[in-house]
Every structure is written in structure tokens, then in C-alpha cells.
């Protein structure tokens, strides 16, 4: 089903199911002997959502060969990609707090458990923004396994299509102090004008010295919707309610690095390929047929 301006979802369907898919990837990287990250909460969160496909993937009970036209190498590249992506943003927050920042905002936080698993300095406040049902589910699921935040966690239960800046400041964000912002795995699900508006709002709420991190997918401009919808059909055959071709917004949009620089941010990017090389991972080849192509991970500081 195509996206609509007022569509909604839970963590087992539509955009919400992609958050569960991402968490399953983090769990698999964590379980690997040489895993790049340590996310002990990804696995219990995925199990709590209860999508059988993702649980079997984590448990190694669903062979990658089960998917026609999706090679085992491509599946491994997707898992490795989740590892380098998570590590990049984990290190981003470590650098931000090392510079003295003591408030962080995670936009569209989904099943992100950084407020529970990162070693935040004393006095740090982490704000999580997402739809009310997503916030409630994660809070309850983590409480059920005895997890406790490692920072002061403040949830802001609102859709990003609403007036989240007002909700965030009402929750306590101090706009006179620097903030570390994270928009991970979000931009492809926003129309081009909403992407710009997101960074306009972030800039307006940011004091000098604030930081921001996100990723940009240049391939979204030439995204083959029909091809990706066909690939998503393989997942739906296994009971996963995801049609990536219908979830993303393709077409021309501003390059995030350029846009942030125009707004006064010192922004730089590193490609996924470079991160694979840094960590000694097999670089995905063109034959792996990633419809999104290269991904650029971006971080910046406000002058």
C-alpha cells in the first residue's frame, strides 16, 4: 500500500516492521564472535514484537538460501551493513559527549536501545521521539527484561509529522545548550520537503556546538520501486508485512551534506564502502544487487 500523509503502523507492519528488521540485524551482529557492536537488548525486543521471520533469522533457523534472487552474500552484506551503521552512530554519540554535550535527541527512535546500553556521562539526558504506541511498546518490553536506562531518558510520544519541536521543548530540551541529534534510518521514509523541514527544525533548536548525524542514500533519486516491491514479495511470502517499494519516497532531493552546510553545519560524510574497509569486512559488489546502492553516513557540528 502506498504511503499517505496520515498513515500509521505498529512494529510488525509497514515502516514499523523495518525498525524490527533493523533490530534483528543488530542482534545478529551482536551474536557474531567478532561482532562490531554490543546490543544486548536487540534480541529481546525482536522477540517481544513476535514476527516469526525475524525471530527465526536471529536463531539461524531460516537459511538465506530460502530467498529466490537474494544471494547469501547479499544477506551477509545487509547484516554487516547494520553493524557498521550502528557502530558509526555509537561512536558519534561517544564523541559528542566527550566534547561536553549532555543532551541527545533520537528521532524516530523505534527499537533503538542506546539510552539503555551506551555509557552516557553523568547528567546526560536522552530524548526519544516516536509514535506513542512505539514508545509504549519499547518501554514496556525493556522493563519486562529488567533493563534500566544508563542516562536520564525522556520520551516524546509524537509522530514526526506533528509539532515535535514544541513537544520536545516542553519535555525539557534546553535550546540554549548544545544537543547531539540522531536521525538514523529515517530520511528515505520522508518526502524531500519533509527531509529539508526536519533539518530546518533541528537547526532552529540547536545552540552553537550542537552535533547532528544521519545517513543519505543517493540511490533514492533513481530508486526502482517495482524491482524493490518484487524483492519485498519474498519477505511477504514469509509473513513479513513490508513493501519497501511502497514505503520509501523516491525522486530528487537535496544532498544532506550540502543542505547542512548551507544551514551553518560543518558536515562531512563517509561511505558505507569505506566503513566496510575500515572494519575488514567484505565490500558488497554490484552483483549483490542492493537497490539503494551506496550509503553515505554523515555527521556535523553547528558553528
N, C-alpha and C positions, 0 to 999 in steps of 0.2 A: 504494500500500500504506500503511495507517495506521501511525503511529509506534508503536514499542514501547519499553519501558524499556531494552532491551539492543540496540537496532538499531545498525547500523554502516554506514559509507559510505566512498567514495573521492571524489576531486574531480570525478568525471564522473557522479555519481549522487546522488540524494536531497539531503540538506542540503549535502553537499559540492559538488554542482553549483551551488547558489546562491552559494557562495563564488567559483566560477569566473565565474558570471554577473556578480557584483559587480565582479570584477577586469576583466572585459571592459568594463563601464561606465566604470571608472576609466581604462582605456586609451583609450576613445573621447573622454572629456573631455580627456585629456592631448593627444590628436592635434588637437583643435579649435584653430583660430587664436587664439581668445580663451578658451582653456580655463582653468578656475579653479584647476586643480591641475597638478602635475608628478609623475607616477608613471611613470618610465621602465621599471619592472620589471613593470608590469601586463601589457603586451603579451607579452613573452617567457614569462611564467608561464602565460598563457592558451594560447599556442601549445604549450607543453610538456604541458599537460593533454590537448590534442588533440581537444576536442569541436568538430566541424566547424562546427556552427551558430554558436558564439561566435567562431570564427576568421573566418568569413565576415562576421559583423556588424562586427567590428573593421575588416575590409578594405573595407567598403562594398559587398560583393558580394551581400548579402541585403537586398532592399528591405523597408522596414517595411510597404509595401502588401501584402506576401505574406501577412500575417496577417489573417484574417477577424475582424471585430469589434474589432480593435485598431488605433486610428487612428494615423497618423503623428505627430499631436500628442501622443498618449499615450506613444508610444515616446520622443519627444524629451523629454517631461517626466520619464520614468524616467531617462534619461541625465543630464539636468540635475540631477535629484534626487540622483544619485550624486555629482555634482560638489559640490553644496552640503554634502552629508553629509560627504564626505571632507575638504573644506576646514574645516568646523566642528571636526572632531576633530583635524586637523593643528594648527589654531590653539590648540585646547585643550592639546595637549602642549607647544606653544611657550610658552604662558602658565604651565603647570605648572613647566617647567624654569626659566623666567625668575624664578619665585618661589623657586628654590633646590632643588627636588626633583630627586633624582638616581637614582631607580629607578622604572621604569614596568612595568606588567603589562598585556599584551594578552590578553584572554580569548577563547578560540575564535578564534585568530589567522588561521586559514585561509590565504589568499594575501596577507595584509597584509604589505607590504614596508617599513613605517615604520622598522624597525630598520636598514634599508639606505639609506633615502632622506631621512630628516629630519636636520637639522643639530643633532644632540644635543650638549650641552656635554660637555667632557672629564669623564670619571669617571662618566658615566651608564651604568646597567645596564638593559637592556630584556629582560624575561622574556616569552616567548611560550608560551602554553598551548594545546595542541590534541591531537587523536588522534595516536598515533605515526606512522601512515602519512602523515598530512597534513604533519606536521613534517618527516619524512624527505624527502618529495617536494619541498617548497619549498626546503629547504636544498640539496638536490642540484641542482635546476633553477637556482637563483640562482648556485651555484658554477660551473655549466656556462657561464654567460654572463659570468663573471669578476666578479660582484658581491661586495662586501665590506661588512660591517656598519659603520655610522658610530657605533655605540656598542658596548659590551660586550653581546653577545647571548647569552642563556642560554635554552635551550629546555626546556620541561617537557612531556614526551610523555605526556599522560594525558587521558582523557575527563573532561569537567566533571561527569559523573555519578559519578566516583570521588572519592577523597580528595585532591583537588587542593590544598587548603590545606597539607597535610603535605608533598606533593611540592614545592610552591613554596618552602616554608621550607627544605626540605632542599637545594634548588637554590641557596639563598643569600639569599633575601629577608630583609632586616633589618626586622623589625616594630617596631623602636624608632625608625625613621626614616620620614618621610613618603613615601608612594607615590602615583604617578599611575596610576589604574586606567582601563581602557577595556573596555566591553562593547558593541561595535558590531555591529549586525545580528544580535543574539543572542536577545533576550528572547522574540520571537514563537515561537521553537522550543523554549521551555521551558514546562512546565506551570506554572500560577500558583504552586503551593507551591515549585517549584524556583526561580522568579524571586525569591521572598522569601528563600529559603535562600542564593541567590547573594549578595544584598546583606547578609545577616547575616554570611556568611563574610568578605566584603570589609571590613565594619565591624570585625569581630574582629581582622583582620590589620593594621588601619590605625592608624598613630600620628596624633596631632593634626597638622593641617596637610596631611593627605593629600587628594587630589582624586579625583573619580570622574566619568566621562562615559558616557552611554548614550543610547538613544532609546526613546520609549514610543509605542505605537500604540493610541490609544483605540478605534479601529475594530475591534480584535481581539475586543472583547466581543461585537459583533454580526456577526462575520465570516460571510459567506455561503460556506460550504465548497463547496456544489455548484456555485455560479457560478464560483468560482475554479478548481475542478477542471476545469470545462468550458473555461475560458480556457487552462489549462495543457495541455489536449489539443492546442492549436495548436502548442505547443512540441514535444510528443512526436511530432507529425506530422513534425517536422524532426529527429528523433533525439535530442532532449534529454530525459533521464530526470528530469523534475521534475514533481511534482504538488503544487503549493503548498497546495491544499486539504487534502491528507493530511499535509503536513509541519508545519503550524503547530498550536498549541494555542489554540483559541478559548475564549470564555467570560469570565466575570467574573474580574478580578484586581485587585490593589492598584495604584493610580496610583503610579508610581515617585517622583515629586516628593514626594508625601505620605509615602510609606514611608521615603524617605531622611531627610526632616525629622524623622520620629519617631525615627530612629536617631542623630540628632545632626548631620546634614549640613546645611549651608546650600545648598540646591539650588534652581536656577532652570531654567526651560525657555524655549525659543524655537521657534516653529512653523516647519515647512518653508516655508509661505507667506511668512513674514517673511524667511526666508533668500533665497527667490527674489526678493523685492522688493529686498532689500539689494544683490543682485548684478545687478539689472536684467534678470532672466530672466522669461519669460512664465509667469505663475502658472497652474498647472493648473486647469481649470474642472471643474465637476461632470460635464460631458459627457465628460470624459476617462475617467470610469468607473474610478477607482482603487478596488479593493475594500477596501483598508485605510484609505482616507480620509486625514485629516491625520496628520502625524507630528510629534512634539514631541522636540526634541533637548535633552538635559539635561546640566548639569554642576553639580558641587557641591564644597564643601570641608568637611572634618570639623573641628568646633570643637575 
